[in-house]
């Protein structure tokens, strides 16, 4: 599960359009929004002992994580998923 919170920080959407995360244009008001998304994932250890995690959001849209421990690989995957979902949105 990836949990993301939005406040009055701004970001750029694809195409360069600037928008405030609260959806109101940054006029001082803010709306806290938390989105919980459940995405199936796989995690495995390779021959060298390195951990790799993978999650497919939808066809052609996936994120990967890796690390020296299973937890590190999952943390890396969560970070990647949060960034990916901020661009493509959750699965439909």
HTML snippet that shows the backbone in 3Dmol.js (N, CA, C, O; Angstrom):
<script src="https://3Dmol.org/build/3Dmol-min.js"></script>
<div id="view" style="width:600px;height:400px;position:relative"></div>
<script>
const pdb = `
ATOM      1  N   UNK A   1       0.849  -1.175   0.000  1.00  0.00           N
ATOM      2  CA  UNK A   1       0.000   0.000   0.000  1.00  0.00           C
ATOM      3  C   UNK A   1       0.890   1.232   0.000  1.00  0.00           C
ATOM      4  O   UNK A   1       1.850   1.322   0.765  1.00  0.00           O
ATOM      5  N   UNK A   2       0.564   2.165  -0.855  1.00  0.00           N
ATOM      6  CA  UNK A   2       1.275   3.433  -0.926  1.00  0.00           C
ATOM      7  C   UNK A   2       0.338   4.499  -0.399  1.00  0.00           C
ATOM      8  O   UNK A   2      -0.799   4.598  -0.860  1.00  0.00           O
ATOM      9  N   UNK A   3       0.783   5.294   0.550  1.00  0.00           N
ATOM     10  CA  UNK A   3      -0.038   6.374   1.077  1.00  0.00           C
ATOM     11  C   UNK A   3       0.642   7.690   0.755  1.00  0.00           C
ATOM     12  O   UNK A   3       1.818   7.881   1.064  1.00  0.00           O
ATOM     13  N   UNK A   4      -0.089   8.587   0.141  1.00  0.00           N
ATOM     14  CA  UNK A   4       0.458   9.888  -0.226  1.00  0.00           C
ATOM     15  C   UNK A   4      -0.441  10.970   0.349  1.00  0.00           C
ATOM     16  O   UNK A   4      -1.660  10.808   0.396  1.00  0.00           O
ATOM     17  N   UNK A   5       0.145  12.052   0.778  1.00  0.00           N
ATOM     18  CA  UNK A   5      -0.636  13.179   1.289  1.00  0.00           C
ATOM     19  C   UNK A   5      -0.302  14.412   0.479  1.00  0.00           C
ATOM     20  O   UNK A   5       0.856  14.643   0.130  1.00  0.00           O
ATOM     21  N   UNK A   6      -1.301  15.193   0.186  1.00  0.00           N
ATOM     22  CA  UNK A   6      -1.100  16.424  -0.567  1.00  0.00           C
ATOM     23  C   UNK A   6      -1.456  17.609   0.315  1.00  0.00           C
ATOM     24  O   UNK A   6      -2.377  17.526   1.128  1.00  0.00           O
ATOM     25  N   UNK A   7      -0.745  18.692   0.163  1.00  0.00           N
ATOM     26  CA  UNK A   7      -1.081  19.918   0.892  1.00  0.00           C
ATOM     27  C   UNK A   7      -1.013  21.073  -0.097  1.00  0.00           C
ATOM     28  O   UNK A   7      -1.396  20.905  -1.254  1.00  0.00           O
ATOM     29  N   UNK A   8      -0.537  22.236   0.323  1.00  0.00           N
ATOM     30  CA  UNK A   8      -0.503  23.363  -0.588  1.00  0.00           C
ATOM     31  C   UNK A   8       0.832  23.476  -1.316  1.00  0.00           C
ATOM     32  O   UNK A   8       1.165  24.558  -1.798  1.00  0.00           O
ATOM     33  N   UNK A   9       1.599  22.407  -1.413  1.00  0.00           N
ATOM     34  CA  UNK A   9       2.815  22.404  -2.200  1.00  0.00           C
ATOM     35  C   UNK A   9       2.418  22.358  -3.672  1.00  0.00           C
ATOM     36  O   UNK A   9       1.362  21.833  -4.023  1.00  0.00           O
ATOM     37  N   UNK A  10       3.263  22.906  -4.517  1.00  0.00           N
ATOM     38  CA  UNK A  10       2.931  22.856  -5.939  1.00  0.00           C
ATOM     39  C   UNK A  10       3.850  21.884  -6.665  1.00  0.00           C
ATOM     40  O   UNK A  10       4.931  21.545  -6.184  1.00  0.00           O
ATOM     41  N   UNK A  11       3.399  21.448  -7.828  1.00  0.00           N
ATOM     42  CA  UNK A  11       4.166  20.524  -8.634  1.00  0.00           C
ATOM     43  C   UNK A  11       3.838  20.773 -10.092  1.00  0.00           C
ATOM     44  O   UNK A  11       2.898  21.503 -10.406  1.00  0.00           O
ATOM     45  N   UNK A  12       4.604  20.173 -10.978  1.00  0.00           N
ATOM     46  CA  UNK A  12       4.356  20.306 -12.410  1.00  0.00           C
ATOM     47  C   UNK A  12       3.718  19.034 -12.944  1.00  0.00           C
ATOM     48  O   UNK A  12       4.181  17.926 -12.672  1.00  0.00           O
ATOM     49  N   UNK A  13       2.666  19.212 -13.695  1.00  0.00           N
ATOM     50  CA  UNK A  13       2.002  18.103 -14.361  1.00  0.00           C
ATOM     51  C   UNK A  13       2.702  17.852 -15.692  1.00  0.00           C
ATOM     52  O   UNK A  13       3.441  18.711 -16.170  1.00  0.00           O
ATOM     53  N   UNK A  14       2.477  16.683 -16.298  1.00  0.00           N
ATOM     54  CA  UNK A  14       3.032  16.451 -17.630  1.00  0.00           C
ATOM     55  C   UNK A  14       2.620  17.579 -18.568  1.00  0.00           C
ATOM     56  O   UNK A  14       1.471  18.020 -18.542  1.00  0.00           O
ATOM     57  N   UNK A  15       3.530  18.039 -19.380  1.00  0.00           N
ATOM     58  CA  UNK A  15       3.260  19.156 -20.261  1.00  0.00           C
ATOM     59  C   UNK A  15       3.681  20.484 -19.651  1.00  0.00           C
ATOM     60  O   UNK A  15       3.542  21.528 -20.288  1.00  0.00           O
ATOM     61  N   UNK A  16       4.199  20.457 -18.412  1.00  0.00           N
ATOM     62  CA  UNK A  16       4.729  21.659 -17.791  1.00  0.00           C
ATOM     63  C   UNK A  16       3.718  22.524 -17.068  1.00  0.00           C
ATOM     64  O   UNK A  16       4.089  23.555 -16.507  1.00  0.00           O
ATOM     65  N   UNK A  17       2.448  22.136 -17.062  1.00  0.00           N
ATOM     66  CA  UNK A  17       1.430  22.943 -16.388  1.00  0.00           C
ATOM     67  C   UNK A  17       1.648  22.895 -14.882  1.00  0.00           C
ATOM     68  O   UNK A  17       1.682  21.813 -14.295  1.00  0.00           O
ATOM     69  N   UNK A  18       1.795  24.056 -14.251  1.00  0.00           N
ATOM     70  CA  UNK A  18       1.992  24.103 -12.812  1.00  0.00           C
ATOM     71  C   UNK A  18       0.646  24.066 -12.112  1.00  0.00           C
ATOM     72  O   UNK A  18      -0.299  24.739 -12.525  1.00  0.00           O
ATOM     73  N   UNK A  19       0.565  23.283 -11.060  1.00  0.00           N
ATOM     74  CA  UNK A  19      -0.677  23.181 -10.310  1.00  0.00           C
ATOM     75  C   UNK A  19      -0.336  22.996  -8.844  1.00  0.00           C
ATOM     76  O   UNK A  19       0.694  22.408  -8.513  1.00  0.00           O
ATOM     77  N   UNK A  20      -1.176  23.482  -7.982  1.00  0.00           N
ATOM     78  CA  UNK A  20      -0.974  23.273  -6.560  1.00  0.00           C
ATOM     79  C   UNK A  20      -1.634  21.969  -6.161  1.00  0.00           C
ATOM     80  O   UNK A  20      -2.724  21.642  -6.630  1.00  0.00           O
ATOM     81  N   UNK A  21      -0.965  21.226  -5.289  1.00  0.00           N
ATOM     82  CA  UNK A  21      -1.438  19.901  -4.903  1.00  0.00           C
ATOM     83  C   UNK A  21      -2.802  19.955  -4.220  1.00  0.00           C
ATOM     84  O   UNK A  21      -3.539  18.969  -4.231  1.00  0.00           O
ATOM     85  N   UNK A  22      -3.146  21.100  -3.624  1.00  0.00           N
ATOM     86  CA  UNK A  22      -4.448  21.161  -2.963  1.00  0.00           C
ATOM     87  C   UNK A  22      -5.579  21.379  -3.958  1.00  0.00           C
ATOM     88  O   UNK A  22      -6.751  21.334  -3.584  1.00  0.00           O
ATOM     89  N   UNK A  23      -5.235  21.616  -5.228  1.00  0.00           N
ATOM     90  CA  UNK A  23      -6.253  21.767  -6.254  1.00  0.00           C
ATOM     91  C   UNK A  23      -6.903  23.128  -6.281  1.00  0.00           C
ATOM     92  O   UNK A  23      -7.769  23.368  -7.122  1.00  0.00           O
ATOM     93  N   UNK A  24      -6.518  24.041  -5.388  1.00  0.00           N
ATOM     94  CA  UNK A  24      -7.162  25.342  -5.317  1.00  0.00           C
ATOM     95  C   UNK A  24      -6.297  26.467  -5.852  1.00  0.00           C
ATOM     96  O   UNK A  24      -6.719  27.623  -5.825  1.00  0.00           O
ATOM     97  N   UNK A  25      -5.092  26.165  -6.341  1.00  0.00           N
ATOM     98  CA  UNK A  25      -4.270  27.206  -6.919  1.00  0.00           C
ATOM     99  C   UNK A  25      -3.396  27.950  -5.932  1.00  0.00           C
ATOM    100  O   UNK A  25      -2.795  28.957  -6.307  1.00  0.00           O
ATOM    101  N   UNK A  26      -3.296  27.508  -4.697  1.00  0.00           N
ATOM    102  CA  UNK A  26      -2.365  28.085  -3.743  1.00  0.00           C
ATOM    103  C   UNK A  26      -2.763  29.438  -3.191  1.00  0.00           C
ATOM    104  O   UNK A  26      -1.896  30.267  -2.914  1.00  0.00           O
ATOM    105  N   UNK A  27      -4.028  29.677  -3.028  1.00  0.00           N
ATOM    106  CA  UNK A  27      -4.478  30.974  -2.522  1.00  0.00           C
ATOM    107  C   UNK A  27      -4.495  31.038  -0.997  1.00  0.00           C
ATOM    108  O   UNK A  27      -5.125  31.922  -0.418  1.00  0.00           O
ATOM    109  N   UNK A  28      -3.808  30.109  -0.354  1.00  0.00           N
ATOM    110  CA  UNK A  28      -3.748  30.121   1.103  1.00  0.00           C
ATOM    111  C   UNK A  28      -4.639  29.071   1.736  1.00  0.00           C
ATOM    112  O   UNK A  28      -4.400  28.661   2.872  1.00  0.00           O
ATOM    113  N   UNK A  29      -5.662  28.631   1.021  1.00  0.00           N
ATOM    114  CA  UNK A  29      -6.488  27.552   1.551  1.00  0.00           C
ATOM    115  C   UNK A  29      -5.836  26.227   1.192  1.00  0.00           C
ATOM    116  O   UNK A  29      -5.135  26.127   0.185  1.00  0.00           O
ATOM    117  N   UNK A  30      -6.060  25.233   1.995  1.00  0.00           N
ATOM    118  CA  UNK A  30      -5.502  23.922   1.651  1.00  0.00           C
ATOM    119  C   UNK A  30      -6.471  22.831   2.065  1.00  0.00           C
ATOM    120  O   UNK A  30      -7.302  23.005   2.956  1.00  0.00           O
ATOM    121  N   UNK A  31      -6.338  21.727   1.404  1.00  0.00           N
ATOM    122  CA  UNK A  31      -7.153  20.563   1.668  1.00  0.00           C
ATOM    123  C   UNK A  31      -6.214  19.382   1.783  1.00  0.00           C
ATOM    124  O   UNK A  31      -5.479  19.085   0.841  1.00  0.00           O
ATOM    125  N   UNK A  32      -6.222  18.703   2.919  1.00  0.00           N
ATOM    126  CA  UNK A  32      -5.382  17.523   3.100  1.00  0.00           C
ATOM    127  C   UNK A  32      -6.080  16.330   2.457  1.00  0.00           C
ATOM    128  O   UNK A  32      -7.247  16.054   2.736  1.00  0.00           O
ATOM    129  N   UNK A  33      -5.358  15.635   1.601  1.00  0.00           N
ATOM    130  CA  UNK A  33      -5.907  14.476   0.915  1.00  0.00           C
ATOM    131  C   UNK A  33      -4.937  13.316   1.083  1.00  0.00           C
ATOM    132  O   UNK A  33      -3.750  13.449   0.784  1.00  0.00           O
ATOM    133  N   UNK A  34      -5.428  12.198   1.551  1.00  0.00           N
ATOM    134  CA  UNK A  34      -4.613  10.987   1.646  1.00  0.00           C
ATOM    135  C   UNK A  34      -5.240   9.939   0.745  1.00  0.00           C
ATOM    136  O   UNK A  34      -6.449   9.714   0.778  1.00  0.00           O
ATOM    137  N   UNK A  35      -4.409   9.310  -0.051  1.00  0.00           N
ATOM    138  CA  UNK A  35      -4.885   8.294  -0.969  1.00  0.00           C
ATOM    139  C   UNK A  35      -4.174   6.985  -0.643  1.00  0.00           C
ATOM    140  O   UNK A  35      -2.944   6.929  -0.644  1.00  0.00           O
ATOM    141  N   UNK A  36      -4.929   5.949  -0.368  1.00  0.00           N
ATOM    142  CA  UNK A  36      -4.352   4.631  -0.136  1.00  0.00           C
ATOM    143  C   UNK A  36      -4.633   3.780  -1.364  1.00  0.00           C
ATOM    144  O   UNK A  36      -5.778   3.655  -1.798  1.00  0.00           O
ATOM    145  N   UNK A  37      -3.587   3.200  -1.914  1.00  0.00           N
ATOM    146  CA  UNK A  37      -3.705   2.388  -3.117  1.00  0.00           C
ATOM    147  C   UNK A  37      -3.098   1.029  -2.825  1.00  0.00           C
ATOM    148  O   UNK A  37      -1.966   0.946  -2.350  1.00  0.00           O
ATOM    149  N   UNK A  38      -3.823  -0.022  -3.098  1.00  0.00           N
ATOM    150  CA  UNK A  38      -3.300  -1.382  -2.923  1.00  0.00           C
ATOM    151  C   UNK A  38      -2.869  -1.906  -4.286  1.00  0.00           C
ATOM    152  O   UNK A  38      -3.666  -1.986  -5.220  1.00  0.00           O
ATOM    153  N   UNK A  39      -1.591  -2.261  -4.377  1.00  0.00           N
ATOM    154  CA  UNK A  39      -1.022  -2.754  -5.625  1.00  0.00           C
ATOM    155  C   UNK A  39      -0.267  -4.045  -5.320  1.00  0.00           C
ATOM    156  O   UNK A  39       0.624  -4.055  -4.470  1.00  0.00           O
ATOM    157  N   UNK A  40      -0.613  -5.129  -6.005  1.00  0.00           N
ATOM    158  CA  UNK A  40       0.127  -6.375  -5.795  1.00  0.00           C
ATOM    159  C   UNK A  40       1.596  -6.206  -6.202  1.00  0.00           C
ATOM    160  O   UNK A  40       1.908  -5.465  -7.134  1.00  0.00           O
ATOM    161  N   UNK A  41       2.478  -6.892  -5.503  1.00  0.00           N
ATOM    162  CA  UNK A  41       3.899  -6.787  -5.813  1.00  0.00           C
ATOM    163  C   UNK A  41       4.565  -8.142  -5.622  1.00  0.00           C
ATOM    164  O   UNK A  41       4.027  -9.042  -4.977  1.00  0.00           O
ATOM    165  N   UNK A  42       5.734  -8.252  -6.196  1.00  0.00           N
ATOM    166  CA  UNK A  42       6.555  -9.454  -6.020  1.00  0.00           C
ATOM    167  C   UNK A  42       7.907  -9.007  -5.500  1.00  0.00           C
ATOM    168  O   UNK A  42       8.418  -7.956  -5.889  1.00  0.00           O
ATOM    169  N   UNK A  43       8.482  -9.809  -4.620  1.00  0.00           N
ATOM    170  CA  UNK A  43       9.814  -9.505  -4.101  1.00  0.00           C
ATOM    171  C   UNK A  43      10.589 -10.818  -4.018  1.00  0.00           C
ATOM    172  O   UNK A  43      10.065 -11.837  -3.568  1.00  0.00           O
ATOM    173  N   UNK A  44      11.834 -10.773  -4.457  1.00  0.00           N
ATOM    174  CA  UNK A  44      12.658 -11.982  -4.417  1.00  0.00           C
ATOM    175  C   UNK A  44      14.121 -11.612  -4.236  1.00  0.00           C
ATOM    176  O   UNK A  44      14.536 -10.479  -4.475  1.00  0.00           O
ATOM    177  N   UNK A  45      14.875 -12.591  -3.811  1.00  0.00           N
ATOM    178  CA  UNK A  45      16.303 -12.408  -3.588  1.00  0.00           C
ATOM    179  C   UNK A  45      17.057 -13.097  -4.720  1.00  0.00           C
ATOM    180  O   UNK A  45      16.759 -14.242  -5.057  1.00  0.00           O
ATOM    181  N   UNK A  46      18.037 -12.401  -5.312  1.00  0.00           N
ATOM    182  CA  UNK A  46      18.805 -12.999  -6.401  1.00  0.00           C
ATOM    183  C   UNK A  46      19.955 -13.841  -5.872  1.00  0.00           C
ATOM    184  O   UNK A  46      20.153 -13.947  -4.662  1.00  0.00           O
ATOM    185  N   UNK A  47      20.713 -14.443  -6.789  1.00  0.00           N
ATOM    186  CA  UNK A  47      21.793 -15.347  -6.412  1.00  0.00           C
ATOM    187  C   UNK A  47      22.873 -14.668  -5.573  1.00  0.00           C
ATOM    188  O   UNK A  47      23.521 -15.315  -4.750  1.00  0.00           O
ATOM    189  N   UNK A  48      23.063 -13.383  -5.775  1.00  0.00           N
ATOM    190  CA  UNK A  48      24.088 -12.634  -5.046  1.00  0.00           C
ATOM    191  C   UNK A  48      23.602 -12.149  -3.682  1.00  0.00           C
ATOM    192  O   UNK A  48      24.371 -11.564  -2.919  1.00  0.00           O
ATOM    193  N   UNK A  49      22.320 -12.392  -3.371  1.00  0.00           N
ATOM    194  CA  UNK A  49      21.778 -11.968  -2.085  1.00  0.00           C
ATOM    195  C   UNK A  49      21.092 -10.619  -2.111  1.00  0.00           C
ATOM    196  O   UNK A  49      20.631 -10.144  -1.073  1.00  0.00           O
ATOM    197  N   UNK A  50      21.012  -9.984  -3.283  1.00  0.00           N
ATOM    198  CA  UNK A  50      20.379  -8.682  -3.427  1.00  0.00           C
ATOM    199  C   UNK A  50      18.871  -8.877  -3.565  1.00  0.00           C
ATOM    200  O   UNK A  50      18.434  -9.823  -4.219  1.00  0.00           O
ATOM    201  N   UNK A  51      18.073  -8.003  -2.961  1.00  0.00           N
ATOM    202  CA  UNK A  51      16.616  -8.103  -3.014  1.00  0.00           C
ATOM    203  C   UNK A  51      16.060  -7.200  -4.109  1.00  0.00           C
ATOM    204  O   UNK A  51      16.513  -6.068  -4.277  1.00  0.00           O
ATOM    205  N   UNK A  52      15.076  -7.705  -4.853  1.00  0.00           N
ATOM    206  CA  UNK A  52      14.441  -6.964  -5.945  1.00  0.00           C
ATOM    207  C   UNK A  52      12.926  -7.032  -5.763  1.00  0.00           C
ATOM    208  O   UNK A  52      12.380  -8.096  -5.471  1.00  0.00           O
ATOM    209  N   UNK A  53      12.254  -5.905  -5.935  1.00  0.00           N
ATOM    210  CA  UNK A  53      10.797  -5.836  -5.812  1.00  0.00           C
ATOM    211  C   UNK A  53      10.231  -5.226  -7.091  1.00  0.00           C
ATOM    212  O   UNK A  53      10.866  -4.382  -7.724  1.00  0.00           O
ATOM    213  N   UNK A  54       9.032  -5.663  -7.461  1.00  0.00           N
ATOM    214  CA  UNK A  54       8.397  -5.212  -8.701  1.00  0.00           C
ATOM    215  C   UNK A  54       6.897  -5.104  -8.484  1.00  0.00           C
ATOM    216  O   UNK A  54       6.299  -5.961  -7.833  1.00  0.00           O
ATOM    217  N   UNK A  55       6.289  -4.065  -9.019  1.00  0.00           N
ATOM    218  CA  UNK A  55       4.835  -3.908  -8.967  1.00  0.00           C
ATOM    219  C   UNK A  55       4.361  -3.332 -10.299  1.00  0.00           C
ATOM    220  O   UNK A  55       4.921  -2.360 -10.806  1.00  0.00           O
ATOM    221  N   UNK A  56       3.331  -3.944 -10.851  1.00  0.00           N
ATOM    222  CA  UNK A  56       2.749  -3.445 -12.094  1.00  0.00           C
ATOM    223  C   UNK A  56       1.444  -2.741 -11.757  1.00  0.00           C
ATOM    224  O   UNK A  56       0.507  -3.358 -11.249  1.00  0.00           O
ATOM    225  N   UNK A  57       1.389  -1.437 -12.043  1.00  0.00           N
ATOM    226  CA  UNK A  57       0.205  -0.642 -11.745  1.00  0.00           C
ATOM    227  C   UNK A  57      -0.908  -0.983 -12.723  1.00  0.00           C
ATOM    228  O   UNK A  57      -2.056  -1.180 -12.324  1.00  0.00           O
ATOM    229  N   UNK A  58      -0.567  -1.050 -13.993  1.00  0.00           N
ATOM    230  CA  UNK A  58      -1.462  -1.482 -15.066  1.00  0.00           C
ATOM    231  C   UNK A  58      -0.591  -1.862 -16.254  1.00  0.00           C
ATOM    232  O   UNK A  58       0.631  -1.720 -16.194  1.00  0.00           O
ATOM    233  N   UNK A  59      -1.190  -2.336 -17.314  1.00  0.00           N
ATOM    234  CA  UNK A  59      -0.427  -2.784 -18.476  1.00  0.00           C
ATOM    235  C   UNK A  59       0.559  -1.715 -18.934  1.00  0.00           C
ATOM    236  O   UNK A  59       0.163  -0.597 -19.262  1.00  0.00           O
ATOM    237  N   UNK A  60       1.831  -2.059 -18.955  1.00  0.00           N
ATOM    238  CA  UNK A  60       2.863  -1.138 -19.424  1.00  0.00           C
ATOM    239  C   UNK A  60       3.328  -0.102 -18.407  1.00  0.00           C
ATOM    240  O   UNK A  60       4.164   0.741 -18.729  1.00  0.00           O
ATOM    241  N   UNK A  61       2.804  -0.151 -17.195  1.00  0.00           N
ATOM    242  CA  UNK A  61       3.168   0.822 -16.157  1.00  0.00           C
ATOM    243  C   UNK A  61       3.605   0.052 -14.910  1.00  0.00           C
ATOM    244  O   UNK A  61       2.786  -0.572 -14.236  1.00  0.00           O
ATOM    245  N   UNK A  62       4.910   0.103 -14.611  1.00  0.00           N
ATOM    246  CA  UNK A  62       5.445  -0.670 -13.494  1.00  0.00           C
ATOM    247  C   UNK A  62       6.497   0.131 -12.744  1.00  0.00           C
ATOM    248  O   UNK A  62       7.024   1.124 -13.245  1.00  0.00           O
ATOM    249  N   UNK A  63       6.784  -0.319 -11.547  1.00  0.00           N
ATOM    250  CA  UNK A  63       7.822   0.292 -10.731  1.00  0.00           C
ATOM    251  C   UNK A  63       8.683  -0.816 -10.135  1.00  0.00           C
ATOM    252  O   UNK A  63       8.223  -1.941  -9.936  1.00  0.00           O
ATOM    253  N   UNK A  64       9.928  -0.482  -9.858  1.00  0.00           N
ATOM    254  CA  UNK A  64      10.885  -1.445  -9.339  1.00  0.00           C
ATOM    255  C   UNK A  64      11.593  -0.877  -8.116  1.00  0.00           C
ATOM    256  O   UNK A  64      11.746   0.338  -7.988  1.00  0.00           O
ATOM    257  N   UNK A  65      12.019  -1.749  -7.228  1.00  0.00           N
ATOM    258  CA  UNK A  65      12.807  -1.339  -6.073  1.00  0.00           C
ATOM    259  C   UNK A  65      13.848  -2.404  -5.797  1.00  0.00           C
ATOM    260  O   UNK A  65      13.645  -3.576  -6.116  1.00  0.00           O
ATOM    261  N   UNK A  66      14.949  -2.006  -5.214  1.00  0.00           N
ATOM    262  CA  UNK A  66      15.980  -2.975  -4.856  1.00  0.00           C
ATOM    263  C   UNK A  66      16.688  -2.532  -3.592  1.00  0.00           C
ATOM    264  O   UNK A  66      16.600  -1.372  -3.190  1.00  0.00           O
ATOM    265  N   UNK A  67      17.390  -3.465  -2.968  1.00  0.00           N
ATOM    266  CA  UNK A  67      18.112  -3.136  -1.744  1.00  0.00           C
ATOM    267  C   UNK A  67      18.855  -4.337  -1.187  1.00  0.00           C
ATOM    268  O   UNK A  67      18.723  -5.459  -1.677  1.00  0.00           O
ATOM    269  N   UNK A  68      19.624  -4.076  -0.171  1.00  0.00           N
ATOM    270  CA  UNK A  68      20.410  -5.131   0.473  1.00  0.00           C
ATOM    271  C   UNK A  68      19.553  -6.014   1.367  1.00  0.00           C
ATOM    272  O   UNK A  68      19.944  -7.134   1.696  1.00  0.00           O
ATOM    273  N   UNK A  69      18.378  -5.511   1.763  1.00  0.00           N
ATOM    274  CA  UNK A  69      17.439  -6.290   2.572  1.00  0.00           C
ATOM    275  C   UNK A  69      16.071  -6.255   1.902  1.00  0.00           C
ATOM    276  O   UNK A  69      15.809  -5.420   1.037  1.00  0.00           O
ATOM    277  N   UNK A  70      15.213  -7.171   2.312  1.00  0.00           N
ATOM    278  CA  UNK A  70      13.848  -7.203   1.769  1.00  0.00           C
ATOM    279  C   UNK A  70      13.135  -5.882   2.072  1.00  0.00           C
ATOM    280  O   UNK A  70      12.456  -5.319   1.213  1.00  0.00           O
ATOM    281  N   UNK A  71      13.297  -5.403   3.295  1.00  0.00           N
ATOM    282  CA  UNK A  71      12.641  -4.149   3.702  1.00  0.00           C
ATOM    283  C   UNK A  71      13.151  -2.965   2.887  1.00  0.00           C
ATOM    284  O   UNK A  71      12.370  -2.088   2.517  1.00  0.00           O
ATOM    285  N   UNK A  72      14.456  -2.931   2.603  1.00  0.00           N
ATOM    286  CA  UNK A  72      15.028  -1.843   1.808  1.00  0.00           C
ATOM    287  C   UNK A  72      14.477  -1.871   0.382  1.00  0.00           C
ATOM    288  O   UNK A  72      14.196  -0.822  -0.198  1.00  0.00           O
ATOM    289  N   UNK A  73      14.325  -3.065  -0.180  1.00  0.00           N
ATOM    290  CA  UNK A  73      13.761  -3.186  -1.528  1.00  0.00           C
ATOM    291  C   UNK A  73      12.314  -2.705  -1.549  1.00  0.00           C
ATOM    292  O   UNK A  73      11.905  -2.016  -2.483  1.00  0.00           O
ATOM    293  N   UNK A  74      11.535  -3.063  -0.525  1.00  0.00           N
ATOM    294  CA  UNK A  74      10.143  -2.623  -0.461  1.00  0.00           C
ATOM    295  C   UNK A  74      10.038  -1.118  -0.235  1.00  0.00           C
ATOM    296  O   UNK A  74       9.164  -0.474  -0.815  1.00  0.00           O
ATOM    297  N   UNK A  75      10.904  -0.547   0.590  1.00  0.00           N
ATOM    298  CA  UNK A  75      10.919   0.907   0.783  1.00  0.00           C
ATOM    299  C   UNK A  75      11.239   1.619  -0.533  1.00  0.00           C
ATOM    300  O   UNK A  75      10.616   2.627  -0.869  1.00  0.00           O
ATOM    301  N   UNK A  76      12.214   1.086  -1.272  1.00  0.00           N
ATOM    302  CA  UNK A  76      12.583   1.657  -2.565  1.00  0.00           C
ATOM    303  C   UNK A  76      11.418   1.553  -3.541  1.00  0.00           C
ATOM    304  O   UNK A  76      11.161   2.487  -4.300  1.00  0.00           O
ATOM    305  N   UNK A  77      10.713   0.425  -3.526  1.00  0.00           N
ATOM    306  CA  UNK A  77       9.538   0.240  -4.382  1.00  0.00           C
ATOM    307  C   UNK A  77       8.446   1.248  -4.018  1.00  0.00           C
ATOM    308  O   UNK A  77       7.851   1.854  -4.909  1.00  0.00           O
ATOM    309  N   UNK A  78       8.175   1.437  -2.730  1.00  0.00           N
ATOM    310  CA  UNK A  78       7.146   2.405  -2.292  1.00  0.00           C
ATOM    311  C   UNK A  78       7.487   3.817  -2.761  1.00  0.00           C
ATOM    312  O   UNK A  78       6.614   4.555  -3.218  1.00  0.00           O
ATOM    313  N   UNK A  79       8.757   4.185  -2.645  1.00  0.00           N
ATOM    314  CA  UNK A  79       9.193   5.517  -3.091  1.00  0.00           C
ATOM    315  C   UNK A  79       8.957   5.677  -4.590  1.00  0.00           C
ATOM    316  O   UNK A  79       8.442   6.700  -5.042  1.00  0.00           O
ATOM    317  N   UNK A  80       9.339   4.653  -5.354  1.00  0.00           N
ATOM    318  CA  UNK A  80       9.129   4.695  -6.800  1.00  0.00           C
ATOM    319  C   UNK A  80       7.661   4.734  -7.174  1.00  0.00           C
ATOM    320  O   UNK A  80       7.269   5.465  -8.084  1.00  0.00           O
ATOM    321  N   UNK A  81       6.842   3.952  -6.476  1.00  0.00           N
ATOM    322  CA  UNK A  81       5.401   3.950  -6.747  1.00  0.00           C
ATOM    323  C   UNK A  81       4.761   5.301  -6.447  1.00  0.00           C
ATOM    324  O   UNK A  81       3.909   5.765  -7.205  1.00  0.00           O
ATOM    325  N   UNK A  82       5.159   5.927  -5.362  1.00  0.00           N
ATOM    326  CA  UNK A  82       4.606   7.243  -5.027  1.00  0.00           C
ATOM    327  C   UNK A  82       4.911   8.252  -6.131  1.00  0.00           C
ATOM    328  O   UNK A  82       4.041   9.030  -6.524  1.00  0.00           O
ATOM    329  N   UNK A  83       6.139   8.239  -6.627  1.00  0.00           N
ATOM    330  CA  UNK A  83       6.508   9.145  -7.721  1.00  0.00           C
ATOM    331  C   UNK A  83       5.754   8.798  -8.994  1.00  0.00           C
ATOM    332  O   UNK A  83       5.265   9.690  -9.688  1.00  0.00           O
ATOM    333  N   UNK A  84       5.656   7.522  -9.304  1.00  0.00           N
ATOM    334  CA  UNK A  84       4.952   7.082 -10.506  1.00  0.00           C
ATOM    335  C   UNK A  84       3.480   7.452 -10.450  1.00  0.00           C
ATOM    336  O   UNK A  84       2.937   7.980 -11.420  1.00  0.00           O
ATOM    337  N   UNK A  85       2.827   7.179  -9.321  1.00  0.00           N
ATOM    338  CA  UNK A  85       1.399   7.464  -9.195  1.00  0.00           C
ATOM    339  C   UNK A  85       1.099   8.953  -9.208  1.00  0.00           C
ATOM    340  O   UNK A  85       0.000   9.355  -9.590  1.00  0.00           O
ATOM    341  N   UNK A  86       2.053   9.777  -8.799  1.00  0.00           N
ATOM    342  CA  UNK A  86       1.824  11.228  -8.867  1.00  0.00           C
ATOM    343  C   UNK A  86       1.758  11.706 -10.308  1.00  0.00           C
ATOM    344  O   UNK A  86       1.227  12.783 -10.579  1.00  0.00           O
ATOM    345  N   UNK A  87       2.294  10.913 -11.239  1.00  0.00           N
ATOM    346  CA  UNK A  87       2.274  11.272 -12.649  1.00  0.00           C
ATOM    347  C   UNK A  87       1.131  10.569 -13.385  1.00  0.00           C
ATOM    348  O   UNK A  87       0.377  11.215 -14.112  1.00  0.00           O
ATOM    349  N   UNK A  88       0.997   9.253 -13.205  1.00  0.00           N
ATOM    350  CA  UNK A  88       0.015   8.488 -13.993  1.00  0.00           C
ATOM    351  C   UNK A  88      -1.310   8.256 -13.269  1.00  0.00           C
ATOM    352  O   UNK A  88      -2.287   7.847 -13.898  1.00  0.00           O
ATOM    353  N   UNK A  89      -1.362   8.503 -11.984  1.00  0.00           N
ATOM    354  CA  UNK A  89      -2.571   8.261 -11.213  1.00  0.00           C
ATOM    355  C   UNK A  89      -2.706   6.810 -10.838  1.00  0.00           C
ATOM    356  O   UNK A  89      -1.979   5.965 -11.360  1.00  0.00           O
ATOM    357  N   UNK A  90      -3.642   6.497  -9.924  1.00  0.00           N
ATOM    358  CA  UNK A  90      -3.824   5.108  -9.499  1.00  0.00           C
ATOM    359  C   UNK A  90      -4.459   4.278 -10.598  1.00  0.00           C
ATOM    360  O   UNK A  90      -4.969   4.812 -11.583  1.00  0.00           O
ATOM    361  N   UNK A  91      -4.423   2.970 -10.419  1.00  0.00           N
ATOM    362  CA  UNK A  91      -5.026   2.079 -11.396  1.00  0.00           C
ATOM    363  C   UNK A  91      -6.526   2.300 -11.466  1.00  0.00           C
ATOM    364  O   UNK A  91      -7.168   2.654 -10.477  1.00  0.00           O
ATOM    365  N   UNK A  92      -7.064   2.086 -12.638  1.00  0.00           N
ATOM    366  CA  UNK A  92      -8.510   2.307 -12.791  1.00  0.00           C
ATOM    367  C   UNK A  92      -9.276   1.016 -12.868  1.00  0.00           C
ATOM    368  O   UNK A  92     -10.500   1.031 -12.997  1.00  0.00           O
TER     369      UNK A  92
END
`;
const viewer = $3Dmol.createViewer("view");
viewer.addModel(pdb, "pdb");
viewer.setStyle({}, {cartoon: {color: "spectrum"}});
viewer.zoomTo();
viewer.render();
</script>
